[in-house]
Amino acid sequence: MERAFVLLAAYIIDLVVGDPRWLTHPVVYMGRAIKWLENNIRHAFPKEEQLRRAGIFLPILLVGGSFLFVWLLLKALALIHPWLAFVVEAWLISTTIATKGLAQAGREIYQLLQQGDLEGARRALSMVVGRDTQFLNEREVSRGAVETVAENIVDAILSPLFYAALGGAPLAMAYRAANTLDSMVGYKNDKYRNLGWASARFDDLANYIPARLAAIVLTGVSWIMRYNSRGCRDMIRRDARLHPSPNSGFTEAGVAGALEIQLGGLNYYQGIPSKRAKLGDPVRPIEPEDIRRTISLMHGTAFFFLLFSLLAVLFVSLLT
């Protein structure tokens, strides 16, 4: 019962408060820890062939360390007062969720496009994507925003909720550590191909089940919100596997099918072209309004996923 209340409180905190700038986010400390671990591992294993074996220590140390630290912290706080542990756990879980932040980022781009400020929209998009944005037209800016919101439904919202439901703040924070590792070292370039392979694989594994649950919930939400639920389902079945990520394609293809648009295509990264598989059928061209629609789908999917998680937690508590 307590787990369900903590989960609900964390979700509400994120929706209302989000990540205030005056409060240092736990991910900042994770980032510092990752850089420290990377420097020490590279110093201890200077040869590239050694780094592949040493790379496994990054997820073990950071993910395991995050879980243990939060678990010990909550145990210590519970000795002082149970309510103190409850409040801190709810806040910690809320920091692993980014519903408000993701919606704000998408909404800012949408509003700038509505105002005719294409240059401002390009700059706002550049804050949340890695691709070059300085020459994008309105349609490509809209595509970038839709893809960002859709892709992050899993790793920024549903996966943290999933692990919080299973193991509270310790497991949710362990997941966030795995996701942060992937975003920092999980690249297939010369610098991180050997050191970061284990972190990238671990993140893929962590998101495997939540991404597939997201596909089910997103399809249902598409029907409830009167989007094309059959298109959502069909595009997930047909195109999700085309995405470079084994998990992100489920929500991107689902959103494309629900909105009857096509995502993917040609992007540029530091001037270098990169062609990504196209997801969905171009029944109609992408427009700025699709950003708002995607945010609505994100909120609906998050809400129903939370509802099912709460019911599952309550059901298990009744059995035990």
C-alpha positions in Angstrom: 0.0 0.0 0.0 2.8 2.4 0.9 4.5 1.7 -2.4 1.4 2.7 -4.3 1.1 6.0 -2.4 4.8 6.8 -2.9 4.4 6.2 -6.6 1.4 8.4 -6.9 3.0 11.2 -4.9 6.1 11.0 -7.1 4.1 11.3 -10.2 2.2 14.3 -8.9 5.4 16.0 -7.7 6.9 15.7 -11.2 3.7 17.0 -12.9 3.5 20.0 -10.5 7.1 20.8 -9.7 9.2 19.1 -12.3 12.9 19.7 -11.9 13.4 23.2 -10.4 16.7 24.8 -11.4 17.6 25.9 -7.9 17.8 22.2 -6.8 20.7 20.1 -8.1 19.3 17.1 -9.9 20.7 13.6 -8.9 21.7 13.0 -12.5 24.3 15.8 -12.1 26.0 13.7 -9.4 25.7 10.6 -11.6 27.4 12.4 -14.4 30.3 13.4 -12.2 30.6 9.9 -10.9 30.6 8.5 -14.5 33.4 10.9 -15.5 35.4 9.9 -12.4 34.9 6.2 -13.1 35.7 6.7 -16.8 39.0 8.5 -16.0 40.1 5.9 -13.5 39.2 2.9 -15.7 41.0 4.5 -18.6 44.0 5.0 -16.4 44.0 1.5 -15.0 43.3 -0.1 -18.5 45.1 2.1 -21.1 44.8 -0.4 -24.0 41.7 -0.5 -26.1 41.4 -4.3 -25.9 41.4 -4.0 -22.1 38.7 -1.4 -22.1 36.1 -3.9 -23.5 36.4 -6.1 -20.5 36.7 -3.1 -18.1 33.6 -1.5 -19.5 31.4 -3.9 -17.6 32.5 -2.3 -14.4 30.7 1.0 -15.3 27.1 -0.4 -15.0 28.0 -2.6 -12.1 29.5 0.2 -10.0 27.2 3.0 -10.9 23.9 1.1 -11.1 24.7 -1.0 -8.1 26.1 1.9 -6.2 23.0 4.1 -6.9 20.7 1.3 -5.7 22.7 0.7 -2.5 23.1 4.4 -1.7 19.4 5.2 -2.0 18.4 2.0 -0.1 20.7 2.8 2.8 19.6 6.5 2.8 15.9 5.5 3.1 16.6 3.0 5.8 18.5 5.6 7.8 15.7 8.2 7.3 13.1 5.6 8.3 14.8 5.3 11.7 14.4 9.0 12.2 10.7 9.1 11.1 8.8 7.0 8.6 7.2 10.1 7.0 10.6 11.6 6.4 11.6 8.5 4.4 8.2 8.6 2.5 8.7 12.2 1.5 12.3 11.7 0.4 11.5 8.5 -1.5 8.6 10.3 -3.4 10.9 13.1 -4.3 13.7 10.8 -5.4 11.3 8.9 -7.7 10.0 12.1 -9.1 13.5 13.1 -10.2 13.7 9.9 -12.3 10.5 11.0 -14.2 10.5 13.8 -16.7 6.8 14.2 -17.7 6.7 17.9 -17.1 10.1 18.6 -18.5 9.4 16.7 -21.7 6.0 18.4 -22.2 7.6 21.8 -21.5 10.3 21.2 -24.1 7.9 20.2 -26.8 5.4 22.9 -25.9 8.1 25.6 -26.2 8.9 24.5 -29.7 5.3 24.3 -30.6 4.6 27.8 -29.3 7.6 29.3 -31.1 6.4 27.8 -34.4 2.9 29.1 -33.8 4.4 32.6 -33.3 6.3 32.3 -36.6 9.7 32.3 -34.8 11.4 29.5 -36.8 14.8 30.5 -35.6 13.8 30.4 -32.0 12.1 27.0 -32.6 15.4 25.7 -34.1 17.3 26.8 -31.0 14.8 25.3 -28.7 14.9 22.0 -30.6 18.8 22.0 -30.5 18.5 21.9 -26.7 16.8 18.4 -26.8 18.3 16.7 -29.9 21.7 15.9 -31.1 21.1 16.7 -34.8 21.9 19.9 -36.6 18.9 22.3 -36.5 20.1 25.6 -37.9 18.8 24.9 -41.4 15.6 23.0 -40.6 12.3 24.2 -42.0 9.1 24.2 -40.0 8.1 20.7 -41.0 11.5 19.3 -40.0 11.5 21.1 -36.7 8.1 19.7 -36.0 9.4 16.2 -36.9 12.3 16.6 -34.5 10.1 17.6 -31.7 7.6 14.8 -32.3 10.4 12.2 -32.4 11.9 13.5 -29.2 8.7 13.5 -27.2 7.7 10.1 -28.6 11.1 8.4 -28.1 11.4 9.6 -24.5 7.9 8.3 -23.4 9.7 5.1 -22.5 13.0 6.1 -20.9 11.9 9.4 -19.4 8.5 8.3 -18.0 7.4 4.7 -18.3 10.6 2.9 -17.4 11.2 4.9 -14.2 7.5 4.3 -13.2 7.9 0.6 -14.0 11.0 0.2 -11.8 9.6 2.4 -9.0 6.6 0.1 -8.9 8.8 -3.0 -8.6 11.4 -1.7 -6.2 10.7 1.9 -5.1 13.2 4.7 -5.2 16.3 2.4 -5.1 15.4 0.6 -8.2 14.1 3.7 -10.0 17.3 5.5 -9.3 19.3 2.4 -10.4 17.4 2.6 -13.7 18.1 6.3 -14.1 21.8 5.6 -13.5 21.8 3.0 -16.3 20.0 5.5 -18.6 22.5 8.3 -17.8 25.4 5.9 -18.4 24.0 5.1 -21.9 23.6 8.8 -22.7 27.2 9.5 -21.7 29.2 6.5 -22.9 26.9 4.3 -24.9 28.1 5.5 -28.3 29.4 3.4 -31.1 32.3 5.7 -31.9 36.0 5.3 -31.6 36.1 6.8 -28.1 33.3 4.7 -26.5 32.9 1.6 -28.6 34.8 -0.6 -26.2 34.3 1.3 -22.9 30.6 1.9 -23.3 29.3 -1.3 -24.9 28.2 -2.9 -21.6 26.4 0.3 -20.5 24.5 0.5 -23.9 23.5 -3.1 -23.7 22.4 -2.8 -20.0 20.2 0.2 -20.9 18.6 -1.7 -23.8 17.9 -4.6 -21.5 16.4 -2.3 -18.8 14.0 -0.7 -21.3 13.0 -4.0 -23.0 9.9 -4.8 -21.0 8.7 -1.2 -20.5 8.9 -0.4 -24.2 6.7 -3.3 -25.1 4.2 -2.4 -22.4 4.3 1.1 -23.7 3.2 -0.1 -27.1 0.1 -1.8 -25.6 -0.8 1.3 -23.5 -0.2 3.7 -26.3 -2.4 1.8 -28.7 -5.2 1.8 -26.1 -4.7 5.5 -25.4 -4.8 6.3 -29.2 -8.3 4.7 -29.3 -9.5 6.5 -26.2 -8.2 9.9 -27.6 -9.8 9.1 -31.0 -6.6 8.9 -32.9 -5.9 6.1 -35.3 -5.4 3.2 -32.9 -5.3 0.6 -35.7 -2.6 2.6 -37.4 -0.8 2.8 -34.1 -0.9 -1.0 -33.7 0.0 -1.7 -37.3 3.0 0.7 -37.5 4.4 -0.7 -34.2 4.2 -4.2 -35.7 5.6 -3.2 -39.0 8.2 -0.4 -38.3 9.3 -0.6 -34.6 12.1 -3.0 -35.5 13.5 -0.5 -38.1 14.6 2.0 -35.4 18.3 1.9 -34.5 17.2 1.4 -30.9 15.5 -2.0 -30.0 13.1 -0.1 -27.7 12.5 3.5 -28.9 10.9 2.4 -32.2 7.8 1.1 -30.3 6.6 4.6 -29.2 7.9 6.4 -32.3 6.2 4.1 -34.7 3.1 4.0 -32.6 2.9 7.8 -32.5 3.5 8.0 -36.3 0.7 5.5 -36.9 -1.7 7.1 -34.4 -1.2 10.6 -36.0 -1.0 9.2 -39.6 2.4 10.9 -40.2 5.8 9.6 -41.1 8.8 10.0 -38.8 12.5 9.3 -39.5 14.4 10.3 -42.6 17.6 12.3 -43.2 19.3 14.1 -40.3 22.6 15.9 -40.1 25.1 15.5 -37.2 27.9 18.1 -37.2 27.4 18.4 -40.9 27.5 14.6 -41.6 24.3 13.1 -43.1 22.7 10.2 -41.3 19.7 8.5 -42.9 17.3 6.9 -40.4 14.6 4.4 -41.4 11.2 6.0 -42.0 8.4 5.0 -39.5 4.7 5.2 -40.4 3.0 6.1 -43.6 2.8 9.8 -44.8 -1.0 9.9 -44.9 -0.6 13.7 -44.4 2.4 16.0 -43.9 3.7 16.7 -40.4 2.6 20.1 -39.0 3.4 21.9 -35.7 0.0 20.8 -34.3 1.4 17.3 -34.2 3.8 18.3 -31.4 0.8 19.2 -29.2 -0.9 15.9 -30.2 2.2 13.9 -29.3 2.3 15.6 -25.9 -1.3 14.6 -25.4 -0.5 11.0 -26.3 2.4 11.1 -23.9 0.3 12.4 -21.0 -2.4 9.8 -21.7 0.1 6.9 -21.9 1.8 8.0 -18.7 -1.5 8.3 -16.8 -2.8 4.9 -17.8 0.6 3.3 -17.3 0.6 4.8 -13.8 -2.9 3.6 -13.2 -2.1 0.0 -14.2 1.1 0.1 -12.1 -0.9 1.3 -9.0 -3.4 -1.5 -9.5 -0.7 -4.1 -9.9 1.1 -2.8 -6.7 -2.2 -2.8 -4.8 -3.1 -6.3 -6.0 0.3 -7.7 -4.9 -0.1 -6.0 -1.5 -3.5 -7.7 -1.0 -2.0 -11.1 -1.9 0.8 -10.6 0.6 
